[in-house]
């Protein structure tokens, strides 16, 4: 029988309702609530934390990586239960922290606590364990009736049972009476040579442009030693407002990395297309091309944590088909 390790980090799936109507971390043993999991695979379970994923940290992510590192030869796949709010961020982080595993790392969770009437978490957990035994060699999110490339996904629906989408990448698979896997997936490796990377740089900020605004908050980052990288969410192809340019130039001159990502959920930055993009490139900023915002954050953390001198090369090296 195949073996699957479930790594629990918390999220709504195991939360309970307080009388006042607020969900808080609970004590649920989610695996025993889905007894039929044993018919799919031999299951082992480790509890790492019970956080609402709002409070997900790089330390918890390192613990996930350590579990995978310790056990990677002994299991066919890994399932990580996680809150939905930052599940896509963790999927991206794991794509960079665990490279060349060649086995499925499946993230799942729920919109409703597993004790609520009609909980989606029962199905999500069941199908995630199944997915972890399949011919997949990458980090995926398994949620609702979709299997999605983790590093291309985002939570787009607060309520729906299909909470995730990946607008830049067709689904890796669809769940129904059968699991149907698509050819765009990365397949399981026969022989793998994984690399585990645990020193992500947390000193990243994201600046969202305010159309019609006038406050140059970027200037506060220039002399801040905590901040190593700044992501600016560009309009369209990566266009950035004139009043930010002076600070961007100072940021890049002071050695901080500045990356422009597109605010759009499809397509790529093209900083040369408009003058409003070219001038930010001339100020020393890089562009995230078609990386999602979540992937840009985690890839910056990875590249800065790994080797800031080689930031540009590391940032542009595709990992787990995160960019075209
Ligand atoms: N706030 C919750 C979390 O991310 C949302 C959920 O899991 N549905 O932990």
py3Dmol code that shows the C-alpha trace and the ligand (Angstrom):
import py3Dmol

protein = """\
ATOM      1  CA  UNK A   1       0.000   0.000   0.000  1.00  0.00           C
ATOM      2  CA  UNK A   2       1.165   3.538  -0.732  1.00  0.00           C
ATOM      3  CA  UNK A   3       2.226   5.743   2.160  1.00  0.00           C
ATOM      4  CA  UNK A   4       1.192   9.364   2.704  1.00  0.00           C
ATOM      5  CA  UNK A   5       2.319  11.743   5.436  1.00  0.00           C
ATOM      6  CA  UNK A   6      -0.201  14.384   6.525  1.00  0.00           C
ATOM      7  CA  UNK A   7       1.413  17.498   7.979  1.00  0.00           C
ATOM      8  CA  UNK A   8      -1.088  19.643   9.872  1.00  0.00           C
ATOM      9  CA  UNK A   9      -0.588  23.395  10.307  1.00  0.00           C
ATOM     10  CA  UNK A  10      -4.163  24.431  11.227  1.00  0.00           C
ATOM     11  CA  UNK A  11      -6.617  26.640   9.329  1.00  0.00           C
ATOM     12  CA  UNK A  12     -10.409  26.636   9.279  1.00  0.00           C
ATOM     13  CA  UNK A  13     -10.585  22.899   8.619  1.00  0.00           C
ATOM     14  CA  UNK A  14      -9.761  22.201  12.277  1.00  0.00           C
ATOM     15  CA  UNK A  15     -11.163  25.380  13.818  1.00  0.00           C
ATOM     16  CA  UNK A  16     -14.196  25.513  16.108  1.00  0.00           C
ATOM     17  CA  UNK A  17     -16.951  28.074  16.531  1.00  0.00           C
ATOM     18  CA  UNK A  18     -16.911  30.229  19.643  1.00  0.00           C
ATOM     19  CA  UNK A  19     -20.331  31.164  20.975  1.00  0.00           C
ATOM     20  CA  UNK A  20     -19.960  34.693  19.670  1.00  0.00           C
ATOM     21  CA  UNK A  21     -19.728  33.327  16.121  1.00  0.00           C
ATOM     22  CA  UNK A  22     -15.973  33.620  15.640  1.00  0.00           C
ATOM     23  CA  UNK A  23     -13.783  30.734  14.502  1.00  0.00           C
ATOM     24  CA  UNK A  24     -10.767  29.934  16.662  1.00  0.00           C
ATOM     25  CA  UNK A  25      -8.114  27.182  16.536  1.00  0.00           C
ATOM     26  CA  UNK A  26      -9.521  23.867  17.834  1.00  0.00           C
ATOM     27  CA  UNK A  27      -8.225  20.501  18.941  1.00  0.00           C
ATOM     28  CA  UNK A  28      -9.658  18.424  16.112  1.00  0.00           C
ATOM     29  CA  UNK A  29      -7.883  15.291  15.072  1.00  0.00           C
ATOM     30  CA  UNK A  30      -8.881  15.684  11.443  1.00  0.00           C
ATOM     31  CA  UNK A  31      -7.491  12.356  10.295  1.00  0.00           C
ATOM     32  CA  UNK A  32      -9.690  10.228  12.556  1.00  0.00           C
ATOM     33  CA  UNK A  33     -12.698  12.151  11.273  1.00  0.00           C
ATOM     34  CA  UNK A  34     -12.091  10.762   7.786  1.00  0.00           C
ATOM     35  CA  UNK A  35     -11.713   7.009   8.483  1.00  0.00           C
ATOM     36  CA  UNK A  36     -11.812   6.058   4.797  1.00  0.00           C
ATOM     37  CA  UNK A  37      -8.399   7.661   4.297  1.00  0.00           C
ATOM     38  CA  UNK A  38      -6.965   4.321   5.417  1.00  0.00           C
ATOM     39  CA  UNK A  39      -8.470   2.671   2.342  1.00  0.00           C
ATOM     40  CA  UNK A  40      -6.361   4.916   0.094  1.00  0.00           C
ATOM     41  CA  UNK A  41      -2.984   4.729   1.783  1.00  0.00           C
ATOM     42  CA  UNK A  42      -1.118   4.047   4.996  1.00  0.00           C
ATOM     43  CA  UNK A  43      -1.356   7.384   6.726  1.00  0.00           C
ATOM     44  CA  UNK A  44       0.975   8.980   9.225  1.00  0.00           C
ATOM     45  CA  UNK A  45       0.163  12.320  10.795  1.00  0.00           C
ATOM     46  CA  UNK A  46       2.291  15.084  12.313  1.00  0.00           C
ATOM     47  CA  UNK A  47       0.895  18.164  13.961  1.00  0.00           C
ATOM     48  CA  UNK A  48       3.163  21.186  13.471  1.00  0.00           C
ATOM     49  CA  UNK A  49       0.837  23.955  14.593  1.00  0.00           C
ATOM     50  CA  UNK A  50      -2.761  25.090  14.704  1.00  0.00           C
ATOM     51  CA  UNK A  51      -2.497  28.607  13.326  1.00  0.00           C
ATOM     52  CA  UNK A  52      -5.002  30.571  11.394  1.00  0.00           C
ATOM     53  CA  UNK A  53      -2.922  30.937   8.235  1.00  0.00           C
ATOM     54  CA  UNK A  54      -2.948  34.704   8.666  1.00  0.00           C
ATOM     55  CA  UNK A  55      -0.219  33.994  11.205  1.00  0.00           C
ATOM     56  CA  UNK A  56       1.751  31.607   9.019  1.00  0.00           C
ATOM     57  CA  UNK A  57       5.471  32.273   9.450  1.00  0.00           C
ATOM     58  CA  UNK A  58       8.661  31.224   7.728  1.00  0.00           C
ATOM     59  CA  UNK A  59       9.506  29.278  10.911  1.00  0.00           C
ATOM     60  CA  UNK A  60       6.434  27.107  10.495  1.00  0.00           C
ATOM     61  CA  UNK A  61       7.284  26.673   6.816  1.00  0.00           C
ATOM     62  CA  UNK A  62      10.783  25.557   7.779  1.00  0.00           C
ATOM     63  CA  UNK A  63       9.217  22.944  10.074  1.00  0.00           C
ATOM     64  CA  UNK A  64       7.152  21.652   7.135  1.00  0.00           C
ATOM     65  CA  UNK A  65      10.322  21.441   5.043  1.00  0.00           C
ATOM     66  CA  UNK A  66      12.152  19.605   7.841  1.00  0.00           C
ATOM     67  CA  UNK A  67       9.381  16.998   8.010  1.00  0.00           C
ATOM     68  CA  UNK A  68       9.569  16.464   4.252  1.00  0.00           C
ATOM     69  CA  UNK A  69      13.373  16.314   4.348  1.00  0.00           C
ATOM     70  CA  UNK A  70      13.375  13.753   7.158  1.00  0.00           C
ATOM     71  CA  UNK A  71      10.768  11.554   5.506  1.00  0.00           C
ATOM     72  CA  UNK A  72      11.088  12.048   1.782  1.00  0.00           C
ATOM     73  CA  UNK A  73      12.279   8.522   1.033  1.00  0.00           C
ATOM     74  CA  UNK A  74       9.537   6.872   3.070  1.00  0.00           C
ATOM     75  CA  UNK A  75       6.358   8.318   1.565  1.00  0.00           C
ATOM     76  CA  UNK A  76       4.754   8.474  -1.862  1.00  0.00           C
ATOM     77  CA  UNK A  77       3.466  11.939  -1.180  1.00  0.00           C
ATOM     78  CA  UNK A  78       2.773  14.613   1.399  1.00  0.00           C
ATOM     79  CA  UNK A  79      -0.463  16.398   2.311  1.00  0.00           C
ATOM     80  CA  UNK A  80      -0.273  19.691   4.164  1.00  0.00           C
ATOM     81  CA  UNK A  81      -3.432  20.934   5.834  1.00  0.00           C
ATOM     82  CA  UNK A  82      -3.371  24.702   5.922  1.00  0.00           C
ATOM     83  CA  UNK A  83      -5.655  27.723   6.189  1.00  0.00           C
ATOM     84  CA  UNK A  84      -6.865  29.006   2.865  1.00  0.00           C
ATOM     85  CA  UNK A  85      -5.907  32.658   3.335  1.00  0.00           C
ATOM     86  CA  UNK A  86      -2.187  32.139   2.743  1.00  0.00           C
ATOM     87  CA  UNK A  87      -2.211  28.639   1.270  1.00  0.00           C
ATOM     88  CA  UNK A  88      -1.048  29.929  -2.112  1.00  0.00           C
ATOM     89  CA  UNK A  89       1.847  31.758  -0.421  1.00  0.00           C
ATOM     90  CA  UNK A  90       2.964  28.562   1.324  1.00  0.00           C
ATOM     91  CA  UNK A  91       2.593  26.631  -1.930  1.00  0.00           C
ATOM     92  CA  UNK A  92       4.958  29.148  -3.558  1.00  0.00           C
ATOM     93  CA  UNK A  93       7.355  29.047  -0.604  1.00  0.00           C
ATOM     94  CA  UNK A  94       7.517  25.237  -0.738  1.00  0.00           C
ATOM     95  CA  UNK A  95       8.141  25.339  -4.473  1.00  0.00           C
ATOM     96  CA  UNK A  96      11.384  27.195  -3.740  1.00  0.00           C
ATOM     97  CA  UNK A  97      12.255  25.555  -0.404  1.00  0.00           C
ATOM     98  CA  UNK A  98      11.863  21.969  -1.662  1.00  0.00           C
ATOM     99  CA  UNK A  99      13.253  21.598  -5.171  1.00  0.00           C
ATOM    100  CA  UNK A 100      13.490  18.408  -7.283  1.00  0.00           C
ATOM    101  CA  UNK A 101      11.487  16.276  -4.870  1.00  0.00           C
ATOM    102  CA  UNK A 102       9.625  14.711  -7.788  1.00  0.00           C
ATOM    103  CA  UNK A 103       6.709  13.691  -5.561  1.00  0.00           C
ATOM    104  CA  UNK A 104       3.404  15.419  -4.850  1.00  0.00           C
ATOM    105  CA  UNK A 105       3.253  17.971  -2.070  1.00  0.00           C
ATOM    106  CA  UNK A 106      -0.494  18.620  -1.801  1.00  0.00           C
ATOM    107  CA  UNK A 107      -1.885  21.586   0.116  1.00  0.00           C
ATOM    108  CA  UNK A 108      -5.481  21.541   1.224  1.00  0.00           C
ATOM    109  CA  UNK A 109      -7.839  23.002   3.789  1.00  0.00           C
ATOM    110  CA  UNK A 110     -11.456  24.063   3.952  1.00  0.00           C
ATOM    111  CA  UNK A 111     -13.911  26.906   3.821  1.00  0.00           C
ATOM    112  CA  UNK A 112     -15.865  25.382   6.741  1.00  0.00           C
ATOM    113  CA  UNK A 113     -14.699  23.676   9.927  1.00  0.00           C
ATOM    114  CA  UNK A 114     -14.788  19.919   9.629  1.00  0.00           C
ATOM    115  CA  UNK A 115     -17.491  19.786  12.390  1.00  0.00           C
ATOM    116  CA  UNK A 116     -19.840  22.177  10.596  1.00  0.00           C
ATOM    117  CA  UNK A 117     -22.820  20.754   8.705  1.00  0.00           C
ATOM    118  CA  UNK A 118     -21.799  19.885   5.127  1.00  0.00           C
ATOM    119  CA  UNK A 119     -18.072  20.453   5.602  1.00  0.00           C
ATOM    120  CA  UNK A 120     -15.965  20.713   2.450  1.00  0.00           C
ATOM    121  CA  UNK A 121     -12.878  19.650   4.414  1.00  0.00           C
ATOM    122  CA  UNK A 122     -13.930  15.981   4.457  1.00  0.00           C
ATOM    123  CA  UNK A 123     -13.822  15.801   0.667  1.00  0.00           C
ATOM    124  CA  UNK A 124     -10.789  18.039   0.362  1.00  0.00           C
ATOM    125  CA  UNK A 125      -8.770  15.876   2.716  1.00  0.00           C
ATOM    126  CA  UNK A 126      -9.953  12.632   1.127  1.00  0.00           C
ATOM    127  CA  UNK A 127      -9.106  13.725  -2.423  1.00  0.00           C
ATOM    128  CA  UNK A 128      -5.834  15.321  -1.355  1.00  0.00           C
ATOM    129  CA  UNK A 129      -4.612  12.022   0.063  1.00  0.00           C
ATOM    130  CA  UNK A 130      -5.624  10.351  -3.209  1.00  0.00           C
ATOM    131  CA  UNK A 131      -3.812  13.078  -5.151  1.00  0.00           C
ATOM    132  CA  UNK A 132      -0.696  12.488  -3.057  1.00  0.00           C
ATOM    133  CA  UNK A 133      -0.521   8.932  -4.409  1.00  0.00           C
ATOM    134  CA  UNK A 134      -0.806  10.022  -8.053  1.00  0.00           C
ATOM    135  CA  UNK A 135       1.719  10.599 -10.837  1.00  0.00           C
ATOM    136  CA  UNK A 136       2.536  14.187  -9.868  1.00  0.00           C
ATOM    137  CA  UNK A 137       5.972  15.631  -9.105  1.00  0.00           C
ATOM    138  CA  UNK A 138       5.250  19.154  -7.903  1.00  0.00           C
ATOM    139  CA  UNK A 139       3.562  21.316  -5.261  1.00  0.00           C
ATOM    140  CA  UNK A 140      -0.186  21.468  -5.893  1.00  0.00           C
ATOM    141  CA  UNK A 141      -3.296  22.837  -4.225  1.00  0.00           C
ATOM    142  CA  UNK A 142      -6.150  20.331  -4.130  1.00  0.00           C
ATOM    143  CA  UNK A 143      -9.391  22.098  -3.279  1.00  0.00           C
ATOM    144  CA  UNK A 144     -13.030  21.750  -4.357  1.00  0.00           C
ATOM    145  CA  UNK A 145     -12.917  19.890  -7.653  1.00  0.00           C
ATOM    146  CA  UNK A 146      -9.561  21.281  -8.790  1.00  0.00           C
ATOM    147  CA  UNK A 147      -5.913  20.362  -8.613  1.00  0.00           C
ATOM    148  CA  UNK A 148      -3.869  23.480  -9.304  1.00  0.00           C
ATOM    149  CA  UNK A 149      -0.203  24.300  -9.767  1.00  0.00           C
ATOM    150  CA  UNK A 150       0.696  25.719  -6.344  1.00  0.00           C
ATOM    151  CA  UNK A 151       3.035  28.444  -7.526  1.00  0.00           C
ATOM    152  CA  UNK A 152       0.450  29.786 -10.018  1.00  0.00           C
ATOM    153  CA  UNK A 153      -2.560  29.753  -7.686  1.00  0.00           C
ATOM    154  CA  UNK A 154      -4.388  32.336  -5.679  1.00  0.00           C
ATOM    155  CA  UNK A 155      -7.395  32.381  -3.381  1.00  0.00           C
ATOM    156  CA  UNK A 156     -10.015  34.233  -5.373  1.00  0.00           C
ATOM    157  CA  UNK A 157     -13.245  33.303  -3.596  1.00  0.00           C
ATOM    158  CA  UNK A 158     -13.975  33.955   0.075  1.00  0.00           C
ATOM    159  CA  UNK A 159     -16.961  31.590   0.212  1.00  0.00           C
ATOM    160  CA  UNK A 160     -17.081  29.139  -2.684  1.00  0.00           C
ATOM    161  CA  UNK A 161     -15.906  25.561  -2.308  1.00  0.00           C
ATOM    162  CA  UNK A 162     -13.646  26.167  -5.309  1.00  0.00           C
ATOM    163  CA  UNK A 163     -11.739  28.853  -3.439  1.00  0.00           C
ATOM    164  CA  UNK A 164      -8.645  28.758  -5.660  1.00  0.00           C
ATOM    165  CA  UNK A 165      -7.887  29.490  -9.264  1.00  0.00           C
ATOM    166  CA  UNK A 166      -4.783  29.628 -11.440  1.00  0.00           C
ATOM    167  CA  UNK A 167      -5.608  32.046 -14.264  1.00  0.00           C
ATOM    168  CA  UNK A 168      -2.192  31.674 -15.912  1.00  0.00           C
ATOM    169  CA  UNK A 169      -2.117  27.880 -15.938  1.00  0.00           C
ATOM    170  CA  UNK A 170      -4.723  25.258 -16.884  1.00  0.00           C
ATOM    171  CA  UNK A 171      -5.594  22.998 -13.960  1.00  0.00           C
ATOM    172  CA  UNK A 172      -3.178  20.183 -13.227  1.00  0.00           C
ATOM    173  CA  UNK A 173      -6.184  17.940 -12.725  1.00  0.00           C
ATOM    174  CA  UNK A 174      -9.917  17.761 -12.112  1.00  0.00           C
ATOM    175  CA  UNK A 175     -11.683  15.820  -9.397  1.00  0.00           C
ATOM    176  CA  UNK A 176     -14.899  13.969 -10.120  1.00  0.00           C
ATOM    177  CA  UNK A 177     -15.903  10.355 -10.186  1.00  0.00           C
ATOM    178  CA  UNK A 178     -12.291   9.831 -11.262  1.00  0.00           C
ATOM    179  CA  UNK A 179      -9.199  11.971 -10.780  1.00  0.00           C
ATOM    180  CA  UNK A 180      -8.258  13.277 -14.225  1.00  0.00           C
ATOM    181  CA  UNK A 181      -4.704  14.546 -14.476  1.00  0.00           C
ATOM    182  CA  UNK A 182      -3.691  16.864 -17.267  1.00  0.00           C
ATOM    183  CA  UNK A 183      -0.535  16.730 -19.382  1.00  0.00           C
ATOM    184  CA  UNK A 184       0.726  20.130 -18.210  1.00  0.00           C
ATOM    185  CA  UNK A 185       1.569  18.638 -14.812  1.00  0.00           C
ATOM    186  CA  UNK A 186       5.108  17.813 -13.732  1.00  0.00           C
ATOM    187  CA  UNK A 187       5.180  14.033 -13.457  1.00  0.00           C
ATOM    188  CA  UNK A 188       6.620  11.990 -10.614  1.00  0.00           C
ATOM    189  CA  UNK A 189      10.395  11.455 -10.937  1.00  0.00           C
ATOM    190  CA  UNK A 190      11.770   7.916 -11.021  1.00  0.00           C
ATOM    191  CA  UNK A 191      14.901   9.070  -9.223  1.00  0.00           C
ATOM    192  CA  UNK A 192      14.945  12.323  -7.325  1.00  0.00           C
ATOM    193  CA  UNK A 193      17.700  14.399  -5.903  1.00  0.00           C
ATOM    194  CA  UNK A 194      15.914  16.923  -3.713  1.00  0.00           C
ATOM    195  CA  UNK A 195      17.392  20.152  -2.418  1.00  0.00           C
ATOM    196  CA  UNK A 196      15.991  21.602   0.814  1.00  0.00           C
ATOM    197  CA  UNK A 197      16.406  25.298   1.352  1.00  0.00           C
ATOM    198  CA  UNK A 198      15.542  26.864   4.695  1.00  0.00           C
ATOM    199  CA  UNK A 199      16.960  30.366   4.944  1.00  0.00           C
ATOM    200  CA  UNK A 200      14.351  32.529   3.302  1.00  0.00           C
ATOM    201  CA  UNK A 201      14.857  36.293   3.709  1.00  0.00           C
ATOM    202  CA  UNK A 202      11.797  37.789   5.410  1.00  0.00           C
ATOM    203  CA  UNK A 203      12.715  41.459   4.803  1.00  0.00           C
ATOM    204  CA  UNK A 204      10.318  42.061   1.900  1.00  0.00           C
ATOM    205  CA  UNK A 205       7.603  44.685   1.539  1.00  0.00           C
ATOM    206  CA  UNK A 206       4.915  45.109  -1.097  1.00  0.00           C
ATOM    207  CA  UNK A 207       3.786  48.530  -2.276  1.00  0.00           C
ATOM    208  CA  UNK A 208       0.333  48.792  -3.790  1.00  0.00           C
ATOM    209  CA  UNK A 209      -0.077  51.933  -5.923  1.00  0.00           C
ATOM    210  CA  UNK A 210      -2.914  54.307  -5.069  1.00  0.00           C
ATOM    211  CA  UNK A 211      -4.344  55.791  -8.251  1.00  0.00           C
ATOM    212  CA  UNK A 212      -4.899  59.458  -7.553  1.00  0.00           C
ATOM    213  CA  UNK A 213      -2.718  59.278  -4.442  1.00  0.00           C
ATOM    214  CA  UNK A 214       0.302  61.445  -3.680  1.00  0.00           C
ATOM    215  CA  UNK A 215       2.047  59.908  -0.635  1.00  0.00           C
ATOM    216  CA  UNK A 216       5.487  58.558  -1.432  1.00  0.00           C
ATOM    217  CA  UNK A 217       5.712  55.924   1.294  1.00  0.00           C
ATOM    218  CA  UNK A 218       8.621  54.220  -0.523  1.00  0.00           C
ATOM    219  CA  UNK A 219      10.959  56.882   0.873  1.00  0.00           C
ATOM    220  CA  UNK A 220      10.550  55.351   4.352  1.00  0.00           C
ATOM    221  CA  UNK A 221      12.135  52.141   3.131  1.00  0.00           C
ATOM    222  CA  UNK A 222      15.372  53.678   1.836  1.00  0.00           C
ATOM    223  CA  UNK A 223      17.237  53.869   5.153  1.00  0.00           C
ATOM    224  CA  UNK A 224      15.487  50.942   6.766  1.00  0.00           C
ATOM    225  CA  UNK A 225      18.052  48.131   7.221  1.00  0.00           C
ATOM    226  CA  UNK A 226      15.310  45.541   7.839  1.00  0.00           C
ATOM    227  CA  UNK A 227      14.051  45.908   4.281  1.00  0.00           C
ATOM    228  CA  UNK A 228      16.064  44.069   1.639  1.00  0.00           C
ATOM    229  CA  UNK A 229      13.535  43.910  -1.146  1.00  0.00           C
ATOM    230  CA  UNK A 230      10.581  45.979  -2.354  1.00  0.00           C
ATOM    231  CA  UNK A 231       7.859  44.692  -4.665  1.00  0.00           C
ATOM    232  CA  UNK A 232       5.805  47.327  -6.444  1.00  0.00           C
ATOM    233  CA  UNK A 233       2.464  46.255  -7.865  1.00  0.00           C
ATOM    234  CA  UNK A 234       2.566  47.921 -11.266  1.00  0.00           C
ATOM    235  CA  UNK A 235      -0.477  48.874 -13.275  1.00  0.00           C
ATOM    236  CA  UNK A 236      -1.007  46.683 -16.372  1.00  0.00           C
ATOM    237  CA  UNK A 237       2.330  45.840 -17.981  1.00  0.00           C
ATOM    238  CA  UNK A 238       4.168  47.187 -14.914  1.00  0.00           C
ATOM    239  CA  UNK A 239       3.616  50.925 -15.079  1.00  0.00           C
ATOM    240  CA  UNK A 240       4.646  52.970 -12.062  1.00  0.00           C
ATOM    241  CA  UNK A 241       3.646  56.488 -11.040  1.00  0.00           C
ATOM    242  CA  UNK A 242       6.089  59.362 -11.624  1.00  0.00           C
ATOM    243  CA  UNK A 243       6.119  60.517  -8.021  1.00  0.00           C
ATOM    244  CA  UNK A 244       7.635  57.201  -6.885  1.00  0.00           C
ATOM    245  CA  UNK A 245      10.603  57.224  -9.291  1.00  0.00           C
ATOM    246  CA  UNK A 246      12.983  59.259  -7.187  1.00  0.00           C
ATOM    247  CA  UNK A 247      12.598  56.896  -4.234  1.00  0.00           C
ATOM    248  CA  UNK A 248      12.890  53.821  -6.444  1.00  0.00           C
ATOM    249  CA  UNK A 249      16.219  55.080  -7.765  1.00  0.00           C
ATOM    250  CA  UNK A 250      17.443  55.688  -4.217  1.00  0.00           C
ATOM    251  CA  UNK A 251      16.287  52.231  -3.146  1.00  0.00           C
ATOM    252  CA  UNK A 252      18.173  50.487  -5.959  1.00  0.00           C
ATOM    253  CA  UNK A 253      21.251  52.681  -5.428  1.00  0.00           C
ATOM    254  CA  UNK A 254      21.278  51.725  -1.755  1.00  0.00           C
ATOM    255  CA  UNK A 255      21.484  48.039  -2.800  1.00  0.00           C
ATOM    256  CA  UNK A 256      17.877  47.055  -2.162  1.00  0.00           C
ATOM    257  CA  UNK A 257      16.200  44.900  -4.790  1.00  0.00           C
ATOM    258  CA  UNK A 258      13.118  46.387  -6.420  1.00  0.00           C
ATOM    259  CA  UNK A 259      10.824  44.171  -8.504  1.00  0.00           C
ATOM    260  CA  UNK A 260       7.737  45.280 -10.436  1.00  0.00           C
ATOM    261  CA  UNK A 261       4.895  42.768 -10.636  1.00  0.00           C
ATOM    262  CA  UNK A 262       1.691  43.209 -12.606  1.00  0.00           C
ATOM    263  CA  UNK A 263      -1.565  43.833 -10.752  1.00  0.00           C
ATOM    264  CA  UNK A 264      -3.347  41.777 -13.423  1.00  0.00           C
ATOM    265  CA  UNK A 265      -4.060  38.114 -12.818  1.00  0.00           C
ATOM    266  CA  UNK A 266      -3.184  37.161 -16.404  1.00  0.00           C
ATOM    267  CA  UNK A 267      -0.281  38.179 -18.619  1.00  0.00           C
ATOM    268  CA  UNK A 268       3.183  39.484 -17.971  1.00  0.00           C
ATOM    269  CA  UNK A 269       5.013  42.696 -17.147  1.00  0.00           C
ATOM    270  CA  UNK A 270       6.599  44.392 -20.176  1.00  0.00           C
ATOM    271  CA  UNK A 271       8.527  47.330 -18.808  1.00  0.00           C
ATOM    272  CA  UNK A 272       9.592  48.495 -22.257  1.00  0.00           C
ATOM    273  CA  UNK A 273       6.070  48.869 -23.596  1.00  0.00           C
ATOM    274  CA  UNK A 274       5.287  52.277 -22.122  1.00  0.00           C
ATOM    275  CA  UNK A 275       7.458  55.119 -20.979  1.00  0.00           C
ATOM    276  CA  UNK A 276       5.825  54.737 -17.549  1.00  0.00           C
ATOM    277  CA  UNK A 277       7.372  51.281 -17.395  1.00  0.00           C
ATOM    278  CA  UNK A 278      10.701  51.969 -19.082  1.00  0.00           C
ATOM    279  CA  UNK A 279      11.589  54.735 -16.656  1.00  0.00           C
ATOM    280  CA  UNK A 280      11.244  52.408 -13.660  1.00  0.00           C
ATOM    281  CA  UNK A 281      13.526  49.897 -15.385  1.00  0.00           C
ATOM    282  CA  UNK A 282      16.017  52.712 -15.944  1.00  0.00           C
ATOM    283  CA  UNK A 283      15.775  53.452 -12.211  1.00  0.00           C
ATOM    284  CA  UNK A 284      17.162  49.957 -11.576  1.00  0.00           C
ATOM    285  CA  UNK A 285      14.011  47.911 -10.986  1.00  0.00           C
ATOM    286  CA  UNK A 286      13.557  44.353 -12.279  1.00  0.00           C
ATOM    287  CA  UNK A 287      10.293  42.924 -13.565  1.00  0.00           C
ATOM    288  CA  UNK A 288       8.485  39.818 -12.311  1.00  0.00           C
ATOM    289  CA  UNK A 289       7.264  38.874 -15.817  1.00  0.00           C
ATOM    290  CA  UNK A 290       4.318  36.469 -15.364  1.00  0.00           C
ATOM    291  CA  UNK A 291       4.964  35.457 -11.753  1.00  0.00           C
ATOM    292  CA  UNK A 292       1.973  35.886  -9.461  1.00  0.00           C
ATOM    293  CA  UNK A 293       2.295  38.389  -6.618  1.00  0.00           C
ATOM    294  CA  UNK A 294       2.551  35.522  -4.107  1.00  0.00           C
ATOM    295  CA  UNK A 295       5.246  33.781  -6.170  1.00  0.00           C
ATOM    296  CA  UNK A 296       7.154  37.055  -6.532  1.00  0.00           C
ATOM    297  CA  UNK A 297       7.194  37.530  -2.749  1.00  0.00           C
ATOM    298  CA  UNK A 298       8.431  34.015  -2.030  1.00  0.00           C
ATOM    299  CA  UNK A 299      10.904  33.956  -4.915  1.00  0.00           C
ATOM    300  CA  UNK A 300      12.427  37.198  -3.675  1.00  0.00           C
ATOM    301  CA  UNK A 301      12.678  35.718  -0.181  1.00  0.00           C
ATOM    302  CA  UNK A 302      14.359  32.669  -1.686  1.00  0.00           C
ATOM    303  CA  UNK A 303      16.805  34.514  -3.966  1.00  0.00           C
ATOM    304  CA  UNK A 304      17.773  37.048  -1.272  1.00  0.00           C
ATOM    305  CA  UNK A 305      18.044  34.303   1.337  1.00  0.00           C
ATOM    306  CA  UNK A 306      20.143  32.128  -0.903  1.00  0.00           C
ATOM    307  CA  UNK A 307      22.603  34.538  -2.473  1.00  0.00           C
ATOM    308  CA  UNK A 308      21.882  38.281  -2.741  1.00  0.00           C
ATOM    309  CA  UNK A 309      24.932  38.731  -5.021  1.00  0.00           C
ATOM    310  CA  UNK A 310      23.289  36.439  -7.561  1.00  0.00           C
ATOM    311  CA  UNK A 311      19.801  37.756  -6.985  1.00  0.00           C
ATOM    312  CA  UNK A 312      18.964  38.434 -10.610  1.00  0.00           C
ATOM    313  CA  UNK A 313      20.053  35.017 -11.899  1.00  0.00           C
ATOM    314  CA  UNK A 314      18.252  33.180  -9.117  1.00  0.00           C
ATOM    315  CA  UNK A 315      15.122  35.267  -9.581  1.00  0.00           C
ATOM    316  CA  UNK A 316      14.903  34.574 -13.306  1.00  0.00           C
ATOM    317  CA  UNK A 317      15.681  30.862 -13.100  1.00  0.00           C
ATOM    318  CA  UNK A 318      12.311  29.087 -13.585  1.00  0.00           C
ATOM    319  CA  UNK A 319      11.635  26.709 -10.688  1.00  0.00           C
ATOM    320  CA  UNK A 320       8.704  24.273 -10.785  1.00  0.00           C
ATOM    321  CA  UNK A 321       7.400  25.968 -13.960  1.00  0.00           C
ATOM    322  CA  UNK A 322       6.587  29.103 -11.961  1.00  0.00           C
ATOM    323  CA  UNK A 323       7.125  31.375 -15.000  1.00  0.00           C
ATOM    324  CA  UNK A 324       7.097  31.033 -18.788  1.00  0.00           C
TER     325      UNK A 324
END
"""
ligand_1 = """\
9
LIG
N -8.683 32.359 8.146
C -8.656 30.971 7.725
C -7.202 30.576 7.550
O -6.591 30.931 6.562
C -9.445 30.800 6.450
C -9.643 29.366 6.026
O -8.862 28.480 6.294
N -10.721 29.090 5.281
O -6.633 29.928 8.399
"""
view = py3Dmol.view(width=600, height=400)
view.addModel(protein, "pdb")
view.setStyle({"model": 0}, {"cartoon": {"style": "trace"}})
view.addModel(ligand_1, "xyz")
view.setStyle({"model": 1}, {"stick": {}})
view.zoomTo()
view.show()
